[in-house]
Amino acid sequence: MPSAEQPILQVRDLVRSFGGILAVNDFSLDVYPGAIHGLIGPNGAGKTTTFNVISGFYAPSRGKIVYLGEDISGRATSALAELGLIRTFQGTTLFHELSVLDNVRLGCHRSAKAGLVKRIVGSDRHTEAAADCKAHDILELFSIQALAAELAANLSHGHQRALGMAVALAADPKLMLLDEPFTGMNPEETRRMIDLVRLVRDERGVTIMLIEHDMQAVMGLCETITVMNFGTLLAEGTPEEVRTNPAVIEAYLGSAGDAA
């Protein structure tokens, strides 16, 4: 549901180079509040580097990132998390030796303002109780409450990815960056994850931006899709506009059916 409001995220004339190699070159992008916005492109197009700059892992070589009207270019990931800009990764970043519930409880630490050690040993009882209640609420939202006591290491791949999103949601994001959320999933797991992404947007009002290679999932989920190629903007539009764009079809070296 793209909005007529000001963008929640603006990428302006972004350049990121590594030595003499331009990974991102004069790239601009707007993401609007309430959107599910896809960023796609062939391998090496610059998608992950763009995500890394937006989320504070790299500083831009040139250009700027504006989030909620504020220039956040080059800020640390922890500072961006405090502002509600939260990123997930291709590989799950879970505490596999802890339970599902404890993983989500630890994800509450930013908004709860309690130290990690205090949370683990339980010395901050009031904060701990609030985090416990919040974690159960998120697990119920994701329909994985029955797995609360299960070790994260014992979960299926699909449930681990869902748990990773639950941990991210516990940090109270305004904008969630999802890095290939459907990687390695079977069709049933992919359908479930699509439903969860929509749920996070619709029920919690979180704006979503995602990188993904599963074109069927992207076309079925995203309202706006931006296509990168060789570090630059190739095309942008609705799924139908992108699917039928000759430049996009050529970039993916296939037919319109391949691009879809």
For each residue, the residues with C-beta under 8 A, 3 or more apart:
1: 34 35 223
2: 32 34 35 223 224
3: 32 33 34 35
4:
5: 32 33
6: 69
7: 10 30 31 32 33 66
8: 31 32 33 67 68 174 175 207
9: 29 30 31 54 65 66 67 175 207 209
10: 7 28 29 30 31 65 66 67
11: 14 27 28 29 30 50 54 63 65 66
12: 28 63 64 65 66
13: 26 27 28 62 63 64
14: 11 24 26 27 28 50 53 60 62 63 64 65
15: 22 24 25 26 27 60 61 62 63
16: 22 23 24 46 49 50 52 53 58 60 61
17: 20 21 22 23 61
18: 21 23
19:
20: 17
21: 17 18
22: 15 16 17 25 231
23: 16 17 18 46 49 231
24: 14 15 16 27 46 49 50 53 231
25: 15 22 46 230 231 232
26: 13 14 15 63 232
27: 11 13 14 15 24 46 50 63 228 231 232 233
28: 10 11 12 13 14 233
29: 9 10 11 39 50 226 233 236
30: 7 9 10 11
31: 7 8 9 10 35 37 175 207 209
32: 2 3 5 7 8 35 37 207 224
33: 3 5 7 8 207
34: 1 2 3 201 205 207
35: 1 2 3 31 32 207 208 209 223 224
36: 197 198 201 208 210 221 222 223
37: 31 32 207 208 209 210 222 223 224 225 226
38: 209 210 211 212 218 221 222 224 225 226
39: 29 47 50 51 209 210 211 225 226 228
40: 47 211 212 213 215 218 225 226 227 228 242
41: 45 46 47 227 228 229 234 251
42: 45 229 251 252 253
43:
44: 230
45: 41 42 228 229 230 231
46: 16 23 24 25 27 41 49 50 228 230 231 232
47: 39 40 41 50 51 211 228
48: 51 52 179 211
49: 16 23 24 46 52 53 58 231
50: 11 14 16 24 27 29 39 46 47 53 54 228
51: 39 47 48 54 55 87 177 179 211
52: 16 48 49 55 57 58
53: 14 16 24 49 50 56 57 58 59 60 65
54: 9 11 50 51 65 85 177
55: 51 52 77 80 85 87 177
56: 53 72 74 75 76 77 79 80
57: 52 53 77
58: 16 49 52 53
59: 53 73 74
60: 14 15 16 53 63 64 65 73 74
61: 15 16 17
62: 13 14 15
63: 11 12 13 14 15 26 27 60 73
64: 12 13 14 60 71 73
65: 9 10 11 12 14 53 54 60 71 72 73
66: 7 9 10 11 12 69 70 71 72
67: 8 9 10 70 72 80 83 85 175
68: 8 83 174
69: 6 66
70: 66 67 83
71: 64 65 66
72: 56 65 66 67 75 79 80 83 85
73: 59 60 63 64 65
74: 56 59 60
75: 56 72 79 80
76: 56 79 80
77: 55 56 57 80 81 87
78: 81 82
79: 56 72 75 76 82 83
80: 55 56 67 72 75 76 77 83 85
81: 77 78 84 85 86 110 171
82: 78 79 110
83: 67 68 70 72 79 80 174
84: 81 172 173 174 175
85: 54 55 67 72 80 81 173 174 175 177
86: 81 168 171 173 175 176 177
87: 51 55 77 168 176 177 178 179
88: 93 164 165 168 176 177 178 179 181
89: 92 93 164 179
90: 179 180 183
91:
92: 89 160 161 163 164
93: 88 89 164
94: 98 103 152 160 163 164 167
95: 98 102 103 106 152
96: 151 152 153
97: 151 152 153
98: 94 95 102 103 106 151 152
99: 102 103 148 149 150 151 152
100: 103 104 139 144 147 148 149 150 151 152 155 163
101: 104 105 132 135 136 139 148 149
102: 95 98 99 105 106
103: 94 95 98 99 100 106 107 152 163 166 167
104: 100 101 107 108 135 138 139 163 166 167 170
105: 101 102 108 119 128 131 132 135 170
106: 95 98 102 103 109 116 119 120 167
107: 103 104 135 166 167 168 169 170 171
108: 104 105 111 112 130 131 134 135 170 171
109: 106 112 114 115 116 119 131 171
110: 81 82 113 171 172
111: 108 170 171 172
112: 108 109 119 127 130 131
113: 110 127
114: 109 118 119 124 127 128 131
115: 109 118 119 124
116: 106 109 119 120
117: 120 121
118: 114 115 121 122 123 124 127
119: 105 106 109 112 114 115 116 122 124 127 128 131
120: 106 116 117
121: 117 118
122: 118 119 125 128
123: 118
124: 114 115 118 119 127 128
125: 122 128 129
126: 129 130
127: 112 113 114 118 119 124 130 131
128: 105 114 119 122 124 125 131 132
129: 125 126 132 133
130: 108 112 126 127 133 134
131: 105 108 109 112 114 119 127 128 134 135
132: 101 105 128 129 135 136
133: 129 130 136 137
134: 108 130 131 137 138 170
135: 101 104 105 107 108 131 132 138 139 170
136: 101 132 133 139 140 145 148
137: 133 134 140 141
138: 104 134 135 141 142 166 169 170
139: 100 101 104 135 136 142 144 145 147 148 166
140: 136 137 143 145
141: 137 138 169 199 203 204
142: 138 139 162 165 166 196 199
143: 140
144: 100 139 147 148 159 162 163 166
145: 136 139 140 148
146:
147: 100 139 144 150 155 159
148: 99 100 101 136 139 144 145
149: 99 100 101
150: 99 100 147 154 155
151: 96 97 98 99 100 154 155
152: 94 95 96 97 98 99 100 103 155 160 163
153: 96 97
154: 150 151
155: 100 147 150 151 152 159 160 163
156: 159 160 189
157: 160 161 184 185 189
158: 161 162 185 186 188 189 192 193
159: 144 147 155 156 162 163
160: 92 94 152 155 156 157 163 164
161: 92 157 158 164 165 181 185 189 193
162: 142 144 158 159 165 166 192 193 196
163: 92 94 100 103 104 144 152 155 159 160 166 167
164: 88 89 92 93 94 160 161 167 168
165: 88 142 161 162 168 169 176 178 181 193 196 197 200
166: 103 104 107 138 139 142 144 162 163 169 170
167: 94 103 104 106 107 163 164 170 171
168: 86 87 88 107 164 165 171 173 176
169: 107 138 141 165 166 172 173 176 200 204 206
170: 104 105 107 108 111 134 135 138 166 167
171: 81 86 107 108 109 110 111 167 168
172: 84 110 111 169
173: 84 85 86 168 169 176 206
174: 8 68 83 84 85 206 207
175: 8 9 31 67 84 85 86 206 207 208 209
176: 86 87 88 165 168 169 173 200 206 207 208 209
177: 51 54 55 85 86 87 88 209 210
178: 87 88 165 181 197 208 209 210 211 212
179: 48 51 87 88 89 90 210 211
180: 90 183 210 211 212 213
181: 88 161 165 178 193 197 210 212
182: 185 189 190 193 194 212 214 217
183: 90 180 213 214
184: 157
185: 157 158 161 182 189 190 193
186: 158 189 190
187: 190 191
188: 158 191 192
189: 156 157 158 161 182 185 186 192 193
190: 182 185 186 187 193 194 214 217
191: 187 188 194 195
192: 158 162 188 189 195 196
193: 158 161 162 165 181 182 185 189 190 196 197 217
194: 182 190 191 197 198 217 220 221
195: 191 192 198 199
196: 142 162 165 192 193 199 200
197: 36 165 178 181 193 194 200 201 208 210 221
198: 36 194 195 201 202 221
199: 141 142 195 196 202 203 204
200: 165 169 176 196 197 203 204 206 208
201: 34 36 197 198 204 205 206 207 208
202: 198 199
203: 141 199 200
204: 141 169 199 200 201
205: 34 201
206: 169 173 174 175 176 200 201
207: 8 9 31 32 33 34 35 37 174 175 176 201
208: 35 36 37 175 176 178 197 200 201
209: 9 31 35 37 38 39 175 176 177 178
210: 36 37 38 39 177 178 179 180 181 197 218 221 222
211: 38 39 40 47 48 51 178 179 180
212: 38 40 178 180 181 182 215 217 218
213: 40 180 183
214: 182 183 190 217 218
215: 40 212 218 219 259 260
216: 219 220 260
217: 182 190 193 194 212 214 220 221
218: 38 40 210 212 214 215 221 222 225 239
219: 215 216 222 225 239 242 243 260
220: 194 216 217 239
221: 36 38 194 197 198 210 217 218
222: 36 37 38 210 218 219 225 239
223: 1 2 35 36 37 238 239
224: 2 32 35 37 38 236 237 238
225: 37 38 39 40 218 219 222 236 237 238 239 242
226: 29 37 38 39 40 233 235 236
227: 40 41 233 234 235 236 242 245 248 251
228: 27 39 40 41 45 46 47 50 231 232 233 234
229: 41 42 45 232 234 251
230: 25 44 45 46
231: 22 23 24 25 27 45 46 49 228
232: 25 26 27 46 228 229
233: 27 28 29 226 227 228 236
234: 41 227 228 229 247 248 251
235: 226 227 241 242 245 247 248
236: 29 224 225 226 227 233 242
237: 224 225 240 241 242 245
238: 223 224 225 241 242
239: 218 219 220 222 223 225 242 243
240: 237 243 244
241: 235 237 238 244 245
242: 40 219 225 227 235 236 237 238 239 245 248 259
243: 219 239 240 248 256 259 260
244: 240 241 249 256
245: 227 235 237 241 242 248 249
246: 249 250
247: 234 235 250 251
248: 227 234 235 242 243 245 251 252 259
249: 244 245 246 252 254 255 256 258 259
250: 246 247 253
251: 41 42 227 229 234 247 248
252: 42 248 249 258 259
253: 42 250 258
254: 249 257 258 259
255: 249 258 259
256: 243 244 249 259 260
257: 254 260
258: 249 252 253 254 255
259: 215 242 243 248 249 252 254 255 256
260: 215 216 219 243 256 257
